[in-house]
Amino acid sequence: MAAAAVTTAAAVAIAVAPTTPGTSVEIAAFSTDFGSVDLGSSELGTPNSNFLWQSPGTRYIVVLGAKFGVLGQTPDVLKRRLDVAANLGKKHPFNRMIVSGGDTHWLPVTEAQFMNLGLIRRGIPMWQMVNEGASTSTVQNAQNTVRMLKHMGANGAIIVTNGFHMERAMKNFRDAARQQGARIEFRSAYA
């Protein structure tokens, strides 16, 4: 905090330094560009934000896929999930994100791979994402993702999906954790 105040004071002092004709003062540039980090206050202090900040290395953001259109169109329900996930990911850049979804039928990529592109377009770096691309149902999303979370040492995850899907998804994830002996706390983020 003190360093920030000194830096700000130095910038102000440099900016208002008097000049005489024929001399110039170089203004030091201070960058506030944090890449994909969004330190906006709208999310800070919420239960999900506190949950993620408590242990960034062991708390994950899980985004569930949705069936794509015949020509690969992103359904509106998935766009909303990606928007919510990107918002969380930007505000919590040290928490990894698992995108979960497999077969897109005749298309040569998985739902998870499509979701990678959607999140990159929303400002999430690829290194923040982990793919679970084998599931074809919510039950399989839960089983495969819980297995991954357990293997990665997770103790918590926020599940991002739509309201109509949340109750079933949370039950599937809790059942999968119980069956696999994983001690993982699940929270919900509604899209």
FIKOLZA-1660 file (N, C-alpha, C; in steps of 0.1 Angstrom, whole numbers, plus 5000, padded with zeros to 4 digits):
% residues 191
   i   px   py   pz ch aa at
   1 5008 4988 5000  A  M  N
   1 5000 5000 5000  A  M CA
   1 5009 5012 5000  A  M  C
   2 5019 5012 5009  A  A  N
   2 5028 5024 5009  A  A CA
   2 5036 5026 4996  A  A  C
   3 5040 5015 4990  A  A  N
   3 5047 5016 4977  A  A CA
   3 5038 5022 4966  A  A  C
   4 5025 5018 4967  A  A  N
   4 5016 5023 4957  A  A CA
   4 5014 5038 4959  A  A  C
   5 5013 5043 4971  A  A  N
   5 5012 5057 4974  A  A CA
   5 5024 5064 4970  A  A  C
   6 5036 5059 4972  A  V  N
   6 5048 5065 4968  A  V CA
   6 5049 5066 4953  A  V  C
   7 5045 5055 4946  A  T  N
   7 5045 5055 4931  A  T CA
   7 5035 5065 4926  A  T  C
   8 5024 5066 4932  A  T  N
   8 5014 5076 4927  A  T CA
   8 5019 5090 4930  A  T  C
   9 5024 5092 4942  A  A  N
   9 5030 5105 4945  A  A CA
   9 5041 5109 4936  A  A  C
  10 5050 5100 4932  A  A  N
  10 5061 5103 4923  A  A CA
  10 5055 5106 4909  A  A  C
  11 5045 5099 4905  A  A  N
  11 5039 5102 4892  A  A CA
  11 5033 5116 4892  A  A  C
  12 5026 5119 4902  A  V  N
  12 5020 5133 4903  A  V CA
  12 5031 5143 4904  A  V  C
  13 5041 5141 4911  A  A  N
  13 5052 5150 4912  A  A CA
  13 5059 5152 4899  A  A  C
  14 5061 5142 4891  A  I  N
  14 5067 5143 4878  A  I CA
  14 5058 5150 4869  A  I  C
  15 5045 5147 4870  A  A  N
  15 5035 5153 4860  A  A CA
  15 5034 5168 4863  A  A  C
  16 5036 5173 4875  A  V  N
  16 5034 5187 4877  A  V CA
  16 5047 5195 4879  A  V  C
  17 5058 5188 4876  A  A  N
  17 5071 5195 4877  A  A CA
  17 5072 5207 4868  A  A  C
  18 5076 5218 4873  A  P  N
  18 5077 5230 4865  A  P CA
  18 5088 5229 4854  A  P  C
  19 5086 5235 4843  A  T  N
  19 5096 5234 4833  A  T CA
  19 5099 5249 4829  A  T  C
  20 5111 5250 4824  A  T  N
  20 5115 5263 4819  A  T CA
  20 5116 5262 4804  A  T  C
  21 5115 5273 4797  A  P  N
  21 5116 5273 4783  A  P CA
  21 5129 5266 4778  A  P  C
  22 5127 5257 4769  A  G  N
  22 5139 5250 4763  A  G CA
  22 5142 5237 4770  A  G  C
  23 5135 5233 4781  A  T  N
  23 5137 5221 4788  A  T CA
  23 5125 5212 4787  A  T  C
  24 5127 5200 4789  A  S  N
  24 5116 5190 4788  A  S CA
  24 5116 5181 4800  A  S  C
  25 5105 5176 4804  A  V  N
  25 5104 5166 4814  A  V CA
  25 5098 5154 4809  A  V  C
  26 5104 5143 4811  A  E  N
  26 5099 5130 4806  A  E CA
  26 5089 5125 4817  A  E  C
  27 5077 5122 4813  A  I  N
  27 5067 5117 4822  A  I CA
  27 5069 5101 4822  A  I  C
  28 5070 5096 4834  A  A  N
  28 5071 5081 4836  A  A CA
  28 5058 5075 4833  A  A  C
  29 5058 5064 4826  A  A  N
  29 5045 5057 4823  A  A CA
  29 5043 5046 4833  A  A  C
  30 5032 5046 4838  A  F  N
  30 5028 5035 4848  A  F CA
  30 5017 5027 4841  A  F  C
  31 5019 5014 4840  A  S  N
  31 5009 5006 4833  A  S CA
  31 4999 5000 4844  A  S  C
  32 4986 5001 4840  A  T  N
  32 4976 4995 4848  A  T CA
  32 4970 4984 4841  A  T  C
  33 4976 4979 4830  A  D  N
  33 4971 4968 4821  A  D CA
  33 4975 4955 4828  A  D  C
  34 4965 4948 4833  A  F  N
  34 4968 4935 4840  A  F CA
  34 4964 4924 4831  A  F  C
  35 4963 4926 4818  A  G  N
  35 4959 4915 4809  A  G CA
  35 4945 4911 4811  A  G  C
  36 4942 4898 4815  A  S  N
  36 4929 4894 4816  A  S CA
  36 4923 4896 4830  A  S  C
  37 4931 4901 4839  A  V  N
  37 4927 4904 4853  A  V CA
  37 4917 4915 4853  A  V  C
  38 4906 4914 4859  A  D  N
  38 4896 4924 4861  A  D CA
  38 4894 4926 4876  A  D  C
  39 4900 4936 4882  A  L  N
  39 4899 4937 4896  A  L CA
  39 4887 4946 4900  A  L  C
  40 4876 4946 4892  A  G  N
  40 4864 4953 4895  A  G CA
  40 4858 4949 4908  A  G  C
  41 4851 4958 4915  A  S  N
  41 4846 4956 4928  A  S CA
  41 4833 4949 4928  A  S  C
  42 4826 4947 4916  A  S  N
  42 4813 4941 4916  A  S CA
  42 4813 4926 4921  A  S  C
  43 4824 4919 4919  A  E  N
  43 4825 4905 4923  A  E CA
  43 4831 4904 4937  A  E  C
  44 4840 4913 4941  A  L  N
  44 4847 4912 4954  A  L CA
  44 4837 4911 4966  A  L  C
  45 4840 4902 4975  A  G  N
  45 4832 4901 4987  A  G CA
  45 4820 4892 4985  A  G  C
  46 4817 4887 4973  A  T  N
  46 4806 4878 4972  A  T CA
  46 4810 4864 4977  A  T  C
  47 4801 4856 4980  A  P  N
  47 4805 4842 4985  A  P CA
  47 4813 4835 4975  A  P  C
  48 4810 4835 4962  A  N  N
  48 4818 4828 4952  A  N CA
  48 4832 4834 4951  A  N  C
  49 4833 4847 4952  A  S  N
  49 4846 4853 4951  A  S CA
  49 4855 4850 4963  A  S  C
  50 4849 4851 4975  A  N  N
  50 4857 4847 4987  A  N CA
  50 4861 4832 4986  A  N  C
  51 4852 4824 4981  A  F  N
  51 4855 4809 4980  A  F CA
  51 4867 4807 4971  A  F  C
  52 4868 4814 4960  A  L  N
  52 4879 4812 4950  A  L CA
  52 4892 4818 4956  A  L  C
  53 4891 4830 4962  A  W  N
  53 4903 4837 4967  A  W CA
  53 4909 4830 4979  A  W  C
  54 4901 4822 4986  A  Q  N
  54 4907 4815 4998  A  Q CA
  54 4918 4805 4994  A  Q  C
  55 4917 4799 4983  A  S  N
  55 4927 4789 4979  A  S CA
  55 4928 4788 4964  A  S  C
  56 4934 4797 4957  A  P  N
  56 4934 4797 4942  A  P CA
  56 4939 4784 4936  A  P  C
  57 4949 4778 4942  A  G  N
  57 4955 4766 4937  A  G CA
  57 4947 4754 4938  A  G  C
  58 4937 4754 4947  A  T  N
  58 4929 4742 4949  A  T CA
  58 4914 4744 4946  A  T  C
  59 4910 4756 4941  A  R  N
  59 4896 4759 4938  A  R CA
  59 4895 4761 4923  A  R  C
  60 4886 4755 4917  A  Y  N
  60 4885 4755 4902  A  Y CA
  60 4871 4761 4898  A  Y  C
  61 4871 4766 4886  A  I  N
  61 4859 4770 4879  A  I CA
  61 4855 4760 4869  A  I  C
  62 4844 4754 4870  A  V  N
  62 4840 4743 4860  A  V CA
  62 4828 4748 4852  A  V  C
  63 4830 4748 4838  A  V  N
  63 4820 4753 4829  A  V CA
  63 4815 4740 4822  A  V  C
  64 4802 4738 4822  A  L  N
  64 4796 4727 4816  A  L CA
  64 4792 4730 4801  A  L  C
  65 4794 4721 4792  A  G  N
  65 4791 4723 4778  A  G CA
  65 4776 4722 4775  A  G  C
  66 4773 4724 4763  A  A  N
  66 4759 4723 4758  A  A CA
  66 4760 4719 4743  A  A  C
  67 4750 4712 4738  A  K  N
  67 4750 4707 4725  A  K CA
  67 4750 4719 4715  A  K  C
  68 4759 4718 4705  A  F  N
  68 4760 4728 4694  A  F CA
  68 4750 4725 4683  A  F  C
  69 4748 4736 4675  A  G  N
  69 4739 4735 4664  A  G CA
  69 4746 4726 4653  A  G  C
  70 4738 4722 4643  A  V  N
  70 4742 4713 4633  A  V CA
  70 4755 4718 4626  A  V  C
  71 4755 4731 4624  A  L  N
  71 4767 4737 4617  A  L CA
  71 4777 4743 4627  A  L  C
  72 4776 4739 4639  A  G  N
  72 4786 4744 4649  A  G CA
  72 4782 4757 4656  A  G  C
  73 4770 4761 4655  A  Q  N
  73 4765 4773 4661  A  Q CA
  73 4765 4771 4677  A  Q  C
  74 4770 4782 4684  A  T  N
  74 4770 4781 4698  A  T CA
  74 4756 4785 4703  A  T  C
  75 4750 4776 4711  A  P  N
  75 4737 4779 4716  A  P CA
  75 4737 4790 4727  A  P  C
  76 4726 4797 4728  A  D  N
  76 4725 4808 4737  A  D CA
  76 4728 4804 4752  A  D  C
  77 4724 4792 4756  A  V  N
  77 4726 4788 4769  A  V CA
  77 4741 4787 4772  A  V  C
  78 4749 4782 4762  A  L  N
  78 4763 4781 4763  A  L CA
  78 4770 4795 4763  A  L  C
  79 4765 4804 4755  A  K  N
  79 4771 4817 4755  A  K CA
  79 4770 4824 4769  A  K  C
  80 4758 4822 4775  A  R  N
  80 4756 4827 4789  A  R CA
  80 4766 4821 4799  A  R  C
  81 4768 4808 4797  A  R  N
  81 4778 4801 4806  A  R CA
  81 4792 4806 4804  A  R  C
  82 4795 4808 4792  A  L  N
  82 4809 4813 4789  A  L CA
  82 4811 4827 4794  A  L  C
  83 4800 4836 4793  A  D  N
  83 4801 4849 4798  A  D CA
  83 4803 4849 4813  A  D  C
  84 4796 4841 4820  A  V  N
  84 4797 4840 4835  A  V CA
  84 4811 4835 4839  A  V  C
  85 4815 4824 4832  A  A  N
  85 4828 4818 4834  A  A CA
  85 4840 4828 4831  A  A  C
  86 4839 4835 4820  A  A  N
  86 4849 4845 4817  A  A CA
  86 4850 4856 4828  A  A  C
  87 4838 4860 4832  A  N  N
  87 4838 4871 4843  A  N CA
  87 4845 4865 4855  A  N  C
  88 4842 4853 4859  A  L  N
  88 4849 4847 4871  A  L CA
  88 4864 4846 4868  A  L  C
  89 4867 4841 4856  A  G  N
  89 4881 4838 4853  A  G CA
  89 4889 4851 4853  A  G  C
  90 4884 4862 4848  A  K  N
  90 4891 4875 4848  A  K CA
  90 4893 4880 4862  A  K  C
  91 4883 4878 4871  A  K  N
  91 4884 4883 4884  A  K CA
  91 4893 4874 4893  A  K  C
  92 4895 4862 4889  A  H  N
  92 4902 4852 4896  A  H CA
  92 4912 4845 4887  A  H  C
  93 4922 4852 4883  A  P  N
  93 4932 4847 4872  A  P CA
  93 4941 4836 4877  A  P  C
  94 4941 4833 4890  A  F  N
  94 4950 4823 4895  A  F CA
  94 4942 4810 4898  A  F  C
  95 4929 4810 4895  A  N  N
  95 4921 4798 4896  A  N CA
  95 4920 4792 4882  A  N  C
  96 4923 4779 4881  A  R  N
  96 4921 4773 4868  A  R CA
  96 4907 4770 4865  A  R  C
  97 4904 4768 4852  A  M  N
  97 4890 4766 4847  A  M CA
  97 4890 4753 4839  A  M  C
  98 4880 4745 4843  A  I  N
  98 4879 4732 4835  A  I CA
  98 4866 4734 4827  A  I  C
  99 4868 4732 4813  A  V  N
  99 4857 4732 4804  A  V CA
  99 4854 4718 4801  A  V  C
 100 4841 4714 4803  A  S  N
 100 4837 4700 4802  A  S CA
 100 4826 4698 4791  A  S  C
 101 4830 4690 4782  A  G  N
 101 4820 4686 4771  A  G CA
 101 4827 4679 4760  A  G  C
 102 4821 4668 4756  A  G  N
 102 4828 4659 4746  A  G CA
 102 4822 4660 4732  A  G  C
 103 4818 4649 4727  A  D  N
 103 4814 4647 4713  A  D CA
 103 4804 4658 4708  A  D  C
 104 4808 4664 4696  A  T  N
 104 4799 4673 4690  A  T CA
 104 4793 4666 4677  A  T  C
 105 4792 4653 4677  A  H  N
 105 4786 4645 4667  A  H CA
 105 4795 4645 4654  A  H  C
 106 4791 4651 4644  A  W  N
 106 4799 4650 4631  A  W CA
 106 4810 4660 4631  A  W  C
 107 4811 4670 4640  A  L  N
 107 4822 4680 4640  A  L CA
 107 4835 4674 4645  A  L  C
 108 4846 4678 4640  A  P  N
 108 4859 4672 4643  A  P CA
 108 4865 4677 4656  A  P  C
 109 4857 4685 4664  A  V  N
 109 4863 4690 4677  A  V CA
 109 4853 4688 4688  A  V  C
 110 4857 4688 4700  A  T  N
 110 4848 4686 4712  A  T CA
 110 4842 4699 4716  A  T  C
 111 4831 4698 4724  A  E  N
 111 4825 4710 4730  A  E CA
 111 4836 4718 4738  A  E  C
 112 4844 4710 4745  A  A  N
 112 4855 4717 4753  A  A CA
 112 4864 4726 4744  A  A  C
 113 4867 4721 4733  A  Q  N
 113 4876 4728 4724  A  Q CA
 113 4868 4741 4718  A  Q  C
 114 4856 4739 4715  A  F  N
 114 4848 4751 4711  A  F CA
 114 4847 4761 4723  A  F  C
 115 4846 4756 4735  A  M  N
 115 4845 4765 4746  A  M CA
 115 4858 4772 4749  A  M  C
 116 4869 4765 4746  A  N  N
 116 4882 4772 4747  A  N CA
 116 4882 4785 4738  A  N  C
 117 4878 4783 4726  A  L  N
 117 4878 4795 4717  A  L CA
 117 4868 4806 4722  A  L  C
 118 4857 4802 4727  A  G  N
 118 4847 4812 4732  A  G CA
 118 4853 4819 4744  A  G  C
 119 4861 4812 4753  A  L  N
 119 4867 4819 4764  A  L CA
 119 4879 4827 4760  A  L  C
 120 4886 4823 4751  A  I  N
 120 4898 4831 4746  A  I CA
 120 4892 4844 4740  A  I  C
 121 4881 4843 4732  A  R  N
 121 4875 4856 4727  A  R CA
 121 4870 4865 4738  A  R  C
 122 4867 4859 4750  A  R  N
 122 4863 4867 4761  A  R CA
 122 4874 4871 4770  A  R  C
 123 4886 4869 4766  A  G  N
 123 4898 4874 4773  A  G CA
 123 4904 4864 4783  A  G  C
 124 4901 4852 4783  A  I  N
 124 4907 4842 4792  A  I CA
 124 4919 4835 4785  A  I  C
 125 4931 4835 4791  A  P  N
 125 4942 4829 4784  A  P CA
 125 4941 4814 4784  A  P  C
 126 4947 4808 4774  A  M  N
 126 4946 4793 4773  A  M CA
 126 4952 4786 4785  A  M  C
 127 4963 4791 4790  A  W  N
 127 4969 4784 4802  A  W CA
 127 4960 4783 4814  A  W  C
 128 4950 4791 4815  A  Q  N
 128 4940 4791 4826  A  Q CA
 128 4930 4779 4825  A  Q  C
 129 4929 4773 4812  A  M  N
 129 4919 4763 4810  A  M CA
 129 4925 4749 4809  A  M  C
 130 4917 4740 4814  A  V  N
 130 4919 4725 4813  A  V CA
 130 4907 4719 4807  A  V  C
 131 4909 4710 4797  A  N  N
 131 4898 4704 4790  A  N CA
 131 4895 4690 4795  A  N  C
 132 4882 4688 4796  A  E  N
 132 4876 4675 4798  A  E CA
 132 4867 4673 4786  A  E  C
 133 4872 4665 4776  A  G  N
 133 4865 4664 4764  A  G CA
 133 4860 4650 4760  A  G  C
 134 4857 4642 4771  A  A  N
 134 4852 4629 4768  A  A CA
 134 4838 4627 4772  A  A  C
 135 4831 4636 4778  A  S  N
 135 4818 4634 4783  A  S CA
 135 4807 4637 4773  A  S  C
 136 4796 4630 4774  A  T  N
 136 4785 4632 4765  A  T CA
 136 4772 4635 4772  A  T  C
 137 4773 4636 4786  A  S  N
 137 4761 4639 4794  A  S CA
 137 4766 4646 4807  A  S  C
 138 4756 4651 4814  A  T  N
 138 4760 4658 4827  A  T CA
 138 4765 4648 4837  A  T  C
 139 4760 4636 4837  A  V  N
 139 4766 4626 4846  A  V CA
 139 4780 4623 4843  A  V  C
 140 4783 4622 4830  A  Q  N
 140 4797 4620 4826  A  Q CA
 140 4806 4632 4828  A  Q  C
 141 4800 4644 4826  A  N  N
 141 4807 4656 4830  A  N CA
 141 4812 4655 4844  A  N  C
 142 4803 4652 4853  A  A  N
 142 4806 4651 4867  A  A CA
 142 4816 4640 4870  A  A  C
 143 4814 4628 4865  A  Q  N
 143 4824 4617 4868  A  Q CA
 143 4838 4621 4863  A  Q  C
 144 4839 4625 4851  A  N  N
 144 4852 4628 4845  A  N CA
 144 4859 4640 4852  A  N  C
 145 4851 4651 4854  A  T  N
 145 4856 4663 4860  A  T CA
 145 4860 4660 4875  A  T  C
 146 4852 4653 4882  A  V  N
 146 4856 4650 4896  A  V CA
 146 4869 4642 4896  A  V  C
 147 4870 4633 4887  A  R  N
 147 4883 4625 4886  A  R CA
 147 4895 4634 4884  A  R  C
 148 4893 4644 4875  A  M  N
 148 4904 4653 4872  A  M CA
 148 4906 4662 4885  A  M  C
 149 4896 4667 4891  A  L  N
 149 4898 4676 4902  A  L CA
 149 4905 4668 4914  A  L  C
 150 4901 4656 4916  A  K  N
 150 4907 4648 4926  A  K CA
 150 4922 4646 4923  A  K  C
 151 4925 4643 4911  A  H  N
 151 4939 4641 4907  A  H CA
 151 4947 4654 4908  A  H  C
 152 4941 4665 4906  A  M  N
 152 4948 4678 4907  A  M CA
 152 4949 4684 4921  A  M  C
 153 4943 4676 4931  A  G  N
 153 4944 4681 4945  A  G CA
 153 4934 4691 4948  A  G  C
 154 4923 4692 4941  A  A  N
 154 4913 4703 4943  A  A CA
 154 4905 4700 4956  A  A  C
 155 4901 4710 4963  A  N  N
 155 4892 4709 4974  A  N CA
 155 4879 4716 4972  A  N  C
 156 4877 4723 4961  A  G  N
 156 4865 4730 4958  A  G CA
 156 4864 4734 4943  A  G  C
 157 4852 4736 4939  A  A  N
 157 4849 4740 4925  A  A CA
 157 4836 4747 4924  A  A  C
 158 4836 4757 4916  A  I  N
 158 4823 4765 4913  A  I CA
 158 4818 4759 4899  A  I  C
 159 4806 4754 4899  A  I  N
 159 4800 4749 4887  A  I CA
 159 4792 4760 4880  A  I  C
 160 4795 4762 4867  A  V  N
 160 4789 4773 4859  A  V CA
 160 4779 4766 4850  A  V  C
 161 4766 4768 4851  A  T  N
 161 4756 4763 4842  A  T CA
 161 4744 4772 4844  A  T  C
 162 4733 4769 4836  A  N  N
 162 4721 4777 4836  A  N CA
 162 4712 4772 4848  A  N  C
 163 4703 4781 4852  A  G  N
 163 4694 4778 4863  A  G CA
 163 4686 4765 4861  A  G  C
 164 4681 4762 4849  A  F  N
 164 4672 4751 4847  A  F CA
 164 4681 4738 4848  A  F  C
 165 4694 4739 4848  A  H  N
 165 4703 4727 4848  A  H CA
 165 4710 4726 4861  A  H  C
 166 4710 4736 4869  A  M  N
 166 4719 4736 4881  A  M CA
 166 4716 4725 4891  A  M  C
 167 4704 4723 4895  A  E  N
 167 4701 4714 4905  A  E CA
 167 4706 4700 4902  A  E  C
 168 4703 4696 4889  A  R  N
 168 4707 4682 4885  A  R CA
 168 4722 4682 4884  A  R  C
 169 4729 4692 4879  A  A  N
 169 4743 4692 4878  A  A CA
 169 4750 4691 4891  A  A  C
 170 4745 4699 4901  A  M  N
 170 4751 4699 4915  A  M CA
 170 4749 4685 4921  A  M  C
 171 4738 4679 4919  A  K  N
 171 4735 4665 4924  A  K CA
 171 4745 4655 4917  A  K  C
 172 4747 4656 4904  A  N  N
 172 4756 4647 4897  A  N CA
 172 4770 4649 4902  A  N  C
 173 4775 4661 4904  A  F  N
 173 4788 4664 4909  A  F CA
 173 4790 4659 4923  A  F  C
 174 4780 4661 4932  A  R  N
 174 4782 4656 4946  A  R CA
 174 4781 4641 4946  A  R  C
 175 4773 4635 4938  A  D  N
 175 4772 4620 4937  A  D CA
 175 4786 4615 4932  A  D  C
 176 4791 4621 4922  A  A  N
 176 4804 4616 4917  A  A CA
 176 4815 4617 4927  A  A  C
 177 4815 4628 4934  A  A  N
 177 4826 4630 4945  A  A CA
 177 4824 4620 4955  A  A  C
 178 4812 4617 4960  A  R  N
 178 4810 4607 4970  A  R CA
 178 4814 4593 4965  A  R  C
 179 4811 4590 4953  A  Q  N
 179 4814 4576 4947  A  Q CA
 179 4830 4575 4946  A  Q  C
 180 4837 4586 4943  A  Q  N
 180 4851 4585 4941  A  Q CA
 180 4859 4588 4953  A  Q  C
 181 4852 4591 4964  A  G  N
 181 4859 4594 4977  A  G CA
 181 4867 4607 4976  A  G  C
 182 4861 4617 4969  A  A  N
 182 4868 4630 4967  A  A CA
 182 4861 4640 4977  A  A  C
 183 4870 4646 4984  A  R  N
 183 4864 4656 4994  A  R CA
 183 4865 4670 4987  A  R  C
 184 4855 4673 4979  A  I  N
 184 4854 4685 4971  A  I CA
 184 4841 4692 4974  A  I  C
 185 4842 4705 4978  A  E  N
 185 4830 4713 4980  A  E CA
 185 4826 4720 4967  A  E  C
 186 4813 4719 4963  A  F  N
 186 4808 4725 4951  A  F CA
 186 4800 4737 4954  A  F  C
 187 4801 4747 4946  A  R  N
 187 4793 4759 4947  A  R CA
 187 4787 4762 4933  A  R  C
 188 4777 4770 4932  A  S  N
 188 4770 4772 4919  A  S CA
 188 4772 4787 4915  A  S  C
 189 4774 4788 4902  A  A  N
 189 4774 4801 4895  A  A CA
 189 4764 4801 4884  A  A  C
 190 4753 4808 4885  A  Y  N
 190 4742 4807 4875  A  Y CA
 190 4745 4815 4863  A  Y  C
 191 4742 4810 4851  A  A  N
 191 4744 4817 4839  A  A CA
 191 4731 4821 4834  A  A  C
% end
